[in-house]
Amino acid sequence: MFKRNFLEILRWGLRFHGIGHLVEVVAAVSEGAYITATIALIFISIELLASFYLPKEHVHFKPLKSDVHEDCKD
């Protein structure tokens, strides 16, 4: 239950962080910093997509390659 709530909080945190970048884009455009605005827009899209597509599988983190599966028998 803690893990599910933590992932949901993490997803919403990423969404709010993406919205914060939107404020950064508006400020950058108003200052004429179009390259900065473009970079911020790229990060907005990455964060918002990550917030919706975070894996719902069970992940075992390992040094070289993580093991991802739907259900854990361990």
Residue pairs with C-beta under 8 A, 6 or more apart in sequence:
7 54
10 54
11 51
11 52
11 54
12 51
14 47
14 48
14 50
14 51
15 47
15 48
15 51
17 47
18 43
18 44
18 47
18 48
18 51
21 40
21 41
21 43
21 44
21 47
22 40
22 44
24 36
24 37
24 40
25 37
25 40
25 41
25 44
28 34
28 36
28 37
28 40
29 37
55 68
57 68
57 69
57 70
58 68
58 69
58 70
58 71
58 72
59 66
59 67
59 68
60 66
60 67
60 68
60 72
